[in-house]
């Protein structure tokens, strides 16, 4: 281990930040738990074998987070050969964990009492159970950022991310889950295997720009906010090979600019889950292609808006049932398949071969679901429900092109395995946190609450008292900063003292 000496400035001796070097064979747990706010631990390449419980219990501050990261060009690999413990348990606040690899164990990484943590550019795989979890009873995981991680090949219950608890026993709040690649949670021994699951009572959470495929349960599964805070936002994600529904979401969310290319159930489904039913949902500008139902809503209990979606099915494109489906408003949708159960709802007639550059019902890649200039999707939607931006962050300019893409220019990214290019690098909860930002100033406005525009991703604070504009210092870098840039801001002190982190 190597720790640089404090660097003193002026006679007032302002405290300085040190950098600690760690290598396999060091007492890593003790070193990490002994870090002071503002210090940075840099882990060398190699395998860090774990045979006893590894518990990271430490906290930085908003102004001086603790950074734990891989050395430049290194891949520090935490491996637990047995499933008797998780690879790593994390408890604390104002931590930044970057560039580490975790394999084996029961769960890969379990967050216990935790808030204001950024977990980014890591890999978790071959776990005996869930890869990443936040589900300690009674906890509120506030202002968490899970960014650009590669999560794959799970076993056991097998979720890629298990966020929150059943029946609102714990919850995730005002957090960002963005730019991750989650796949192959569908091994033969997997019992559930959702890609990303956000449990009941979680609120103000943005799930954005993730690539999810080959799951056993839904690629994305969400419940309701249970009255705890602002609705959730699900946008710009792409998924295929979902073993159950593509996206299944119960209530209290905006879902926009998502693409589902094939699912074992419906491409999108909303239904009673636990005690609630579909309500307070905005489902706009998505592209759902499926051999089964494209979009299905069962037993709605509150307002549901379905607008400007491309719905292509070999059976039912838009389906609803229940004692009363009148809370559903469907307008400006186009596609192929039948419409059932919604009074007055129609589809602009489409043709999968003519409306997209290269789409099919196969559910397999390659697929190019960018709309053609002469197809049914260009400008045919409802102008009252146009989002500001599209799947690739381009300005829609108020034009009601149907589906996830605006018909403007050319396709930027051919959908494929790996990370979605241009995904957000973070930002501060309550700011845009996305590649282009938005204008609506709120997360996931509900049908009775107004706007469907924007890509703010705003986690506007809630019961935990974090104001939308506050910089909580949770280690996030501002939108547009280069990937891998320093995540903690340096604080300018009075009397000309400047805190400096001294490099090796």
C-alpha positions as CSV (number, residue, x, y, z in Angstrom):
1,X,0.0,0.0,0.0
2,X,1.2,3.5,-0.8
3,X,-0.4,6.6,0.7
4,X,0.8,10.0,-0.4
5,X,1.7,12.6,2.3
6,X,-0.7,15.5,2.9
7,X,0.0,18.5,0.8
8,X,-0.1,21.6,3.0
9,X,-1.2,25.0,1.7
10,X,-0.3,28.2,3.6
11,X,0.2,28.3,7.3
12,X,-3.5,27.5,7.9
13,X,-2.7,24.0,6.8
14,X,-5.9,23.2,4.9
15,X,-6.6,19.5,4.9
16,X,-5.4,17.7,1.7
17,X,-6.7,14.6,0.0
18,X,-4.5,11.5,-0.3
19,X,-4.4,8.7,-2.8
20,X,-3.9,5.1,-1.6
21,X,-2.6,2.4,-3.8
22,X,-3.9,-1.2,-3.2
23,X,-2.7,-4.5,-4.7
24,X,-3.7,-8.1,-4.3
25,X,-2.4,-9.4,-1.0
26,X,-3.0,-6.2,0.9
27,X,-5.7,-6.1,3.6
28,X,-8.1,-4.4,1.2
29,X,-11.1,-4.4,3.6
30,X,-9.2,-2.7,6.3
31,X,-7.6,-0.1,4.0
32,X,-11.0,0.8,2.4
33,X,-12.7,1.0,5.7
34,X,-10.0,3.3,7.0
35,X,-10.2,5.9,4.2
36,X,-11.0,9.4,5.2
37,X,-13.5,11.7,3.3
38,X,-11.9,12.9,0.1
39,X,-9.3,10.1,-0.1
40,X,-9.1,8.0,-3.2
41,X,-8.2,4.3,-3.3
42,X,-6.7,3.1,-6.5
43,X,-6.7,-0.7,-7.1
44,X,-4.0,-2.4,-9.1
45,X,-4.7,-5.1,-11.7
46,X,-5.2,-8.7,-10.5
47,X,-7.5,-11.1,-8.7
48,X,-8.5,-10.3,-5.2
49,X,-9.6,-13.7,-3.8
50,X,-12.1,-13.6,-1.0
51,X,-12.7,-16.4,1.5
52,X,-14.3,-14.4,4.4
53,X,-17.1,-11.8,4.4
54,X,-16.0,-8.6,2.7
55,X,-17.9,-5.6,4.1
56,X,-17.2,-2.1,3.0
57,X,-18.4,0.2,5.7
58,X,-17.3,3.8,5.2
59,X,-18.7,7.3,4.3
60,X,-17.4,10.4,2.6
61,X,-19.1,13.7,2.7
62,X,-21.0,15.6,0.1
63,X,-18.0,17.9,-0.5
64,X,-15.4,15.1,-0.2
65,X,-16.7,11.7,-1.3
66,X,-14.5,8.6,-1.0
67,X,-13.4,7.3,-4.4
68,X,-12.6,3.6,-4.8
69,X,-11.5,2.9,-8.4
70,X,-9.4,0.8,-10.7
71,X,-6.0,2.0,-11.7
72,X,-5.9,3.4,-15.2
73,X,-6.0,0.4,-17.6
74,X,-6.4,-2.1,-14.7
75,X,-9.1,-4.7,-14.0
76,X,-9.2,-5.4,-10.3
77,X,-11.3,-8.5,-9.9
78,X,-13.0,-9.5,-6.6
79,X,-13.7,-13.2,-6.8
80,X,-15.4,-15.4,-4.2
81,X,-15.3,-19.1,-5.1
82,X,-18.2,-20.1,-2.8
83,X,-21.8,-18.8,-2.5
84,X,-21.6,-18.7,1.3
85,X,-21.3,-14.8,1.3
86,X,-21.9,-12.0,-1.2
87,X,-18.8,-10.8,-3.0
88,X,-19.1,-7.4,-1.4
89,X,-21.5,-5.8,1.1
90,X,-21.5,-2.0,1.0
91,X,-22.7,0.3,3.7
92,X,-22.2,4.1,3.7
93,X,-22.8,7.4,2.0
94,X,-21.0,9.6,-0.5
95,X,-18.9,6.8,-2.1
96,X,-17.8,6.4,-5.7
97,X,-17.0,2.8,-6.8
98,X,-15.6,2.6,-10.3
99,X,-14.1,0.1,-12.7
100,X,-14.1,-3.0,-10.5
101,X,-15.1,-6.6,-11.4
102,X,-17.1,-8.9,-9.2
103,X,-17.7,-12.6,-9.7
104,X,-18.9,-15.7,-7.8
105,X,-20.4,-15.4,-4.3
106,X,-24.1,-15.3,-3.6
107,X,-25.0,-11.8,-4.7
108,X,-22.3,-9.8,-6.5
109,X,-22.7,-6.5,-4.7
110,X,-25.3,-5.9,-1.9
111,X,-26.0,-2.3,-0.7
112,X,-27.2,-2.3,2.8
113,X,-27.6,1.0,4.7
114,X,-26.7,3.2,1.7
115,X,-27.4,6.5,0.0
116,X,-25.5,9.0,-2.3
117,X,-23.4,6.2,-3.9
118,X,-22.2,6.1,-7.5
119,X,-21.5,2.6,-8.8
120,X,-20.1,2.9,-12.3
121,X,-18.2,1.1,-15.0
122,X,-18.1,-2.1,-13.1
123,X,-18.8,-5.7,-14.1
124,X,-20.7,-8.4,-12.2
125,X,-21.1,-11.9,-13.5
126,X,-21.4,-15.6,-12.6
127,X,-23.1,-14.9,-9.2
128,X,-25.0,-17.7,-7.5
129,X,-28.0,-15.3,-7.0
130,X,-28.8,-11.7,-7.8
131,X,-26.0,-9.6,-9.3
132,X,-26.7,-6.3,-7.6
133,X,-29.2,-5.7,-4.9
134,X,-30.6,-3.0,-2.6
135,X,-33.2,-4.8,-0.4
136,X,-32.5,-4.4,3.3
137,X,-35.8,-4.1,5.1
138,X,-36.8,-0.6,6.3
139,X,-34.1,1.2,4.2
140,X,-34.6,4.1,1.7
141,X,-31.8,4.0,-0.8
142,X,-31.7,7.7,-1.8
143,X,-29.8,9.4,-4.7
144,X,-28.1,6.2,-5.9
145,X,-26.4,6.1,-9.3
146,X,-25.9,2.8,-11.1
147,X,-24.1,3.8,-14.3
148,X,-22.7,1.9,-17.3
149,X,-22.2,-1.5,-15.6
150,X,-21.9,-4.8,-17.3
151,X,-24.1,-7.4,-15.6
152,X,-24.5,-10.9,-16.9
153,X,-24.8,-14.6,-16.4
154,X,-26.5,-14.9,-13.1
155,X,-27.9,-18.0,-11.3
156,X,-30.4,-18.7,-8.5
157,X,-33.2,-16.2,-8.4
158,X,-31.0,-14.5,-11.0
159,X,-32.1,-10.8,-11.2
160,X,-29.6,-8.5,-12.8
161,X,-30.7,-5.7,-10.4
162,X,-33.1,-6.2,-7.5
163,X,-34.0,-2.7,-6.2
164,X,-36.3,-2.3,-3.2
165,X,-38.5,-4.7,-1.3
166,X,-41.9,-6.3,-1.6
167,X,-44.8,-4.4,-0.2
168,X,-42.8,-1.2,0.2
169,X,-40.7,-2.7,3.0
170,X,-37.7,-0.8,1.6
171,X,-37.4,1.4,-1.4
172,X,-35.1,3.2,-3.9
173,X,-35.7,7.0,-4.2
174,X,-34.5,9.8,-6.4
175,X,-31.9,7.7,-8.2
176,X,-30.5,7.0,-11.7
177,X,-30.1,3.6,-13.3
178,X,-28.5,4.4,-16.7
179,X,-26.4,3.1,-19.5
180,X,-26.0,-0.5,-18.2
181,X,-25.8,-3.6,-20.2
182,X,-27.7,-6.5,-18.5
183,X,-28.0,-9.8,-20.2
184,X,-28.3,-13.6,-19.8
185,X,-30.2,-13.8,-16.6
186,X,-31.9,-16.9,-18.1
187,X,-29.7,-19.8,-17.2
188,X,-31.4,-23.2,-16.7
189,X,-31.0,-22.9,-12.9
190,X,-32.4,-19.3,-12.7
191,X,-35.8,-19.1,-10.9
192,X,-36.8,-15.6,-11.9
193,X,-34.1,-13.6,-13.7
194,X,-35.6,-10.1,-14.3
195,X,-33.1,-7.7,-16.0
196,X,-33.9,-4.7,-13.8
197,X,-36.6,-5.0,-11.1
198,X,-37.8,-1.9,-9.2
199,X,-40.0,-2.9,-6.3
200,X,-43.1,-1.4,-4.8
201,X,-42.8,2.0,-3.1
202,X,-39.7,3.2,-5.0
203,X,-40.1,6.7,-6.4
204,X,-38.3,9.4,-8.4
205,X,-36.2,6.7,-10.1
206,X,-35.0,7.1,-13.7
207,X,-34.2,3.9,-15.7
208,X,-32.6,5.2,-18.9
209,X,-30.6,4.0,-21.9
210,X,-30.0,0.5,-20.7
211,X,-29.5,-2.5,-23.1
212,X,-31.2,-5.6,-21.7
213,X,-31.6,-8.9,-23.4
214,X,-31.9,-12.7,-22.8
215,X,-33.7,-12.6,-19.5
216,X,-36.0,-15.2,-17.9
217,X,-38.6,-12.8,-16.4
218,X,-39.3,-9.3,-17.8
219,X,-36.4,-7.3,-19.0
220,X,-37.7,-4.4,-16.9
221,X,-40.2,-4.9,-14.1
222,X,-41.7,-2.0,-12.0
223,X,-44.5,-1.6,-9.5
224,X,-46.0,1.6,-8.1
225,X,-44.6,4.5,-6.1
226,X,-47.2,3.7,-3.3
227,X,-47.7,7.3,-2.6
228,X,-44.2,7.9,-1.4
229,X,-43.0,10.5,-3.9
230,X,-42.7,11.4,-7.5
231,X,-43.4,8.9,-10.3
232,X,-40.7,7.0,-12.0
233,X,-39.3,7.4,-15.5
234,X,-38.3,4.6,-17.9
235,X,-36.9,5.9,-21.2
236,X,-34.5,5.2,-24.0
237,X,-34.0,1.5,-23.1
238,X,-33.8,-1.2,-25.7
239,X,-34.4,-4.9,-25.0
240,X,-35.0,-8.2,-26.7
241,X,-35.1,-11.9,-25.8
242,X,-37.2,-11.1,-22.7
243,X,-38.4,-14.4,-21.4
244,X,-41.6,-13.0,-20.0
245,X,-43.0,-9.5,-20.8
246,X,-40.5,-7.0,-22.2
247,X,-41.5,-4.1,-19.9
248,X,-44.0,-4.8,-17.2
249,X,-45.0,-1.8,-15.1
250,X,-47.9,-1.4,-12.7
251,X,-48.4,2.3,-11.9
252,X,-46.9,5.8,-11.4
253,X,-44.5,6.1,-14.3
254,X,-43.8,7.7,-17.6
255,X,-42.4,5.2,-20.2
256,X,-41.2,6.8,-23.3
257,X,-38.8,6.2,-26.3
258,X,-38.2,2.5,-25.3
259,X,-37.8,-0.3,-27.9
260,X,-38.8,-3.9,-27.3
261,X,-37.9,-6.3,-30.2
262,X,-39.4,-9.5,-28.8
263,X,-40.7,-11.0,-25.6
264,X,-42.2,-14.3,-24.4
265,X,-45.2,-12.4,-23.1
266,X,-46.3,-8.9,-24.1
267,X,-43.8,-6.4,-25.4
268,X,-45.4,-4.1,-22.7
269,X,-47.8,-5.2,-20.0
270,X,-49.5,-3.5,-17.1
271,X,-51.6,-5.4,-14.7
272,X,-52.5,-5.8,-11.0
273,X,-49.3,-6.7,-9.2
274,X,-49.5,-7.1,-5.4
275,X,-52.3,-4.8,-4.3
276,X,-52.4,-2.1,-7.0
277,X,-53.6,-1.9,-10.6
278,X,-52.6,0.1,-13.7
279,X,-52.9,3.8,-13.0
280,X,-51.1,7.1,-13.5
281,X,-49.1,5.8,-16.5
282,X,-47.9,7.7,-19.6
283,X,-46.8,5.4,-22.3
284,X,-45.6,7.5,-25.2
285,X,-43.4,7.2,-28.3
286,X,-42.3,3.6,-27.7
287,X,-41.6,1.0,-30.4
288,X,-43.0,-2.4,-29.4
289,X,-42.6,-5.4,-31.9
290,X,-43.8,-8.8,-30.8
291,X,-45.3,-12.0,-32.1
292,X,-47.7,-11.8,-29.1
293,X,-49.4,-8.7,-27.7
294,X,-47.5,-5.5,-28.4
295,X,-49.2,-3.6,-25.5
296,X,-51.6,-5.0,-23.0
297,X,-53.3,-3.3,-20.0
298,X,-55.4,-5.4,-17.6
299,X,-57.9,-4.0,-15.0
300,X,-56.9,-0.3,-15.0
301,X,-57.7,1.5,-11.8
302,X,-56.6,5.0,-12.8
303,X,-55.6,7.1,-15.8
304,X,-53.4,5.5,-18.5
305,X,-52.3,7.4,-21.6
306,X,-51.2,5.4,-24.6
307,X,-50.0,7.8,-27.3
308,X,-47.7,7.9,-30.4
309,X,-46.5,4.3,-30.0
310,X,-45.5,2.0,-32.8
311,X,-47.3,-1.3,-32.0
312,X,-46.6,-4.2,-34.2
313,X,-48.0,-7.6,-33.4
314,X,-48.9,-10.8,-35.2
315,X,-51.9,-10.9,-32.9
316,X,-53.1,-8.0,-30.7
317,X,-51.4,-4.7,-31.1
318,X,-53.4,-2.9,-28.4
319,X,-55.3,-4.9,-25.8
320,X,-57.2,-4.1,-22.6
321,X,-59.6,-5.9,-20.4
322,X,-61.3,-5.5,-17.0
323,X,-64.6,-4.3,-15.6
324,X,-63.9,-0.7,-16.8
325,X,-61.3,0.2,-19.3
326,X,-62.5,3.8,-19.7
327,X,-59.4,5.2,-17.7
328,X,-57.3,4.3,-20.8
329,X,-56.8,7.0,-23.4
330,X,-55.3,5.7,-26.7
331,X,-54.4,8.2,-29.4
332,X,-51.9,8.6,-32.2
333,X,-50.7,5.0,-32.3
334,X,-49.8,3.1,-35.4
335,X,-48.9,-0.5,-36.3
336,X,-50.1,-4.0,-37.2
337,X,-52.5,-6.1,-35.3
338,X,-55.9,-5.9,-33.7
339,X,-57.2,-3.4,-31.1
340,X,-59.4,-4.8,-28.4
341,X,-61.1,-3.5,-25.3
342,X,-60.6,0.2,-25.6
343,X,-63.6,2.1,-26.8
344,X,-62.9,4.3,-29.8
345,X,-59.2,3.3,-30.1
346,X,-57.7,2.7,-33.5
347,X,-54.3,2.3,-35.1
348,X,-52.9,4.1,-38.1
349,X,-52.5,1.1,-40.4
350,X,-48.9,0.0,-40.8
351,X,-46.8,-2.6,-42.5
352,X,-43.7,-3.9,-40.7
353,X,-41.8,-4.3,-44.0
354,X,-42.6,-0.8,-45.2
355,X,-42.5,1.2,-42.1
356,X,-39.0,0.4,-40.8
357,X,-35.6,0.2,-42.5
358,X,-35.2,-3.4,-41.5
359,X,-37.5,-4.9,-38.9
360,X,-39.1,-8.3,-38.4
361,X,-41.2,-10.3,-35.9
362,X,-38.2,-12.7,-35.4
363,X,-37.2,-11.0,-32.1
364,X,-33.6,-11.6,-33.0
365,X,-30.9,-9.2,-34.1
366,X,-30.0,-7.6,-36.5
367,X,-33.0,-5.2,-36.5
368,X,-33.3,-1.7,-37.7
369,X,-36.5,-0.1,-36.4
370,X,-35.7,3.4,-37.7
371,X,-38.8,4.6,-39.6
372,X,-38.8,5.0,-43.4
373,X,-39.7,8.3,-44.9
374,X,-42.6,6.8,-46.8
375,X,-44.0,4.6,-44.0
376,X,-46.9,5.0,-41.7
377,X,-45.0,6.5,-38.8
378,X,-43.8,9.9,-40.1
379,X,-45.9,12.7,-38.6
380,X,-48.9,10.6,-38.0
381,X,-49.1,10.8,-34.2
382,X,-51.0,13.1,-31.9
383,X,-49.2,16.4,-31.6
384,X,-50.5,17.0,-28.1
385,X,-48.3,14.2,-26.7
386,X,-45.0,14.7,-28.5
387,X,-41.9,14.3,-26.3
388,X,-39.0,16.8,-26.7
389,X,-36.4,14.1,-27.6
390,X,-36.3,10.7,-29.2
391,X,-34.5,7.4,-28.4
392,X,-31.1,8.9,-29.5
393,X,-31.6,12.2,-27.8
394,X,-32.5,14.1,-31.0
395,X,-34.9,17.0,-30.8
396,X,-38.3,16.0,-32.2
397,X,-39.0,19.7,-33.0
398,X,-42.6,19.2,-32.1
399,X,-43.2,16.7,-35.0
400,X,-45.5,13.8,-34.1
401,X,-43.4,11.0,-35.6
402,X,-44.7,7.7,-34.1
403,X,-42.4,5.4,-32.2
404,X,-39.1,5.8,-30.4
405,X,-37.3,7.5,-33.3
406,X,-37.8,10.9,-34.7
407,X,-37.7,10.8,-38.5
408,X,-34.9,13.3,-38.7
409,X,-31.5,12.4,-40.3
410,X,-30.2,8.9,-40.1
411,X,-29.9,6.1,-37.6
412,X,-27.1,6.9,-35.2
413,X,-26.5,3.5,-33.5
414,X,-27.4,0.1,-35.0
415,X,-29.0,-1.7,-32.0
416,X,-26.7,-4.4,-30.7
417,X,-25.1,-6.0,-27.7
418,X,-23.0,-3.8,-25.5
419,X,-23.5,-0.3,-24.2
420,X,-25.7,2.2,-25.8
421,X,-23.4,5.0,-27.1
422,X,-23.8,8.5,-25.7
423,X,-25.4,7.2,-22.5
424,X,-25.3,9.6,-19.5
425,X,-22.3,10.0,-17.3
426,X,-24.3,11.0,-14.3
427,X,-25.1,14.6,-13.4
428,X,-26.6,15.6,-10.2
429,X,-30.0,14.3,-9.2
430,X,-32.5,16.9,-10.2
431,X,-30.5,18.1,-13.3
432,X,-30.8,16.7,-16.8
433,X,-28.4,13.7,-16.3
434,X,-28.8,12.8,-19.9
435,X,-27.1,13.4,-23.2
436,X,-29.3,16.3,-24.3
437,X,-31.5,17.3,-21.4
438,X,-35.1,18.3,-21.5
439,X,-37.5,21.0,-20.6
440,X,-40.4,19.7,-18.7
441,X,-38.8,20.1,-15.3
442,X,-40.4,17.0,-13.8
443,X,-40.0,13.3,-13.8
444,X,-42.7,11.1,-15.2
445,X,-45.6,13.5,-15.1
446,X,-48.8,11.5,-14.8
447,X,-51.8,11.8,-17.2
448,X,-53.6,14.1,-14.8
449,X,-50.4,16.0,-14.1
450,X,-49.7,17.3,-17.5
451,X,-46.5,17.2,-19.5
452,X,-45.2,14.2,-21.5
453,X,-42.3,16.2,-22.9
454,X,-38.7,16.4,-22.0
455,X,-35.9,14.1,-21.0
456,X,-35.0,15.6,-17.7
457,X,-34.5,12.5,-15.8
458,X,-35.1,14.7,-12.9
459,X,-35.1,13.1,-9.5
460,X,-36.7,16.1,-7.9
461,X,-36.2,15.2,-4.3
462,X,-38.9,13.7,-2.1
463,X,-39.4,12.4,1.4
464,X,-35.7,12.4,1.9
465,X,-35.5,16.1,1.7
466,X,-33.1,16.4,-1.3
467,X,-34.1,19.5,-3.3
468,X,-34.1,19.1,-7.1
469,X,-31.3,21.7,-7.6
470,X,-29.1,20.7,-4.7
471,X,-25.7,19.2,-5.6
472,X,-25.6,16.3,-3.2
473,X,-22.0,15.6,-4.2
474,X,-22.8,12.0,-4.8
475,X,-19.8,11.6,-7.0
476,X,-21.6,12.2,-10.3
477,X,-19.9,14.1,-13.0
478,X,-21.8,16.7,-15.0
479,X,-23.5,15.7,-18.2
480,X,-21.1,15.7,-21.1
481,X,-17.9,15.2,-19.1
482,X,-15.6,12.6,-20.5
483,X,-16.1,9.0,-19.4
484,X,-13.7,8.3,-16.5
485,X,-13.3,11.9,-15.5
486,X,-13.0,12.6,-11.7
487,X,-16.3,12.4,-10.0
488,X,-15.8,14.5,-6.9
489,X,-15.7,18.2,-7.1
490,X,-12.8,20.1,-5.5
491,X,-13.8,22.5,-2.9
492,X,-12.4,26.1,-2.8
493,X,-11.9,27.2,0.8
494,X,-11.6,30.5,2.4
495,X,-8.2,32.3,3.0
496,X,-7.0,31.1,-0.4
497,X,-6.7,27.4,0.7
498,X,-7.3,24.9,-2.0
499,X,-7.8,21.3,-1.4
500,X,-5.6,19.3,-3.8
501,X,-5.5,15.5,-4.3
502,X,-1.9,14.6,-4.8
503,X,-1.2,12.0,-7.5
504,X,1.5,9.3,-7.4
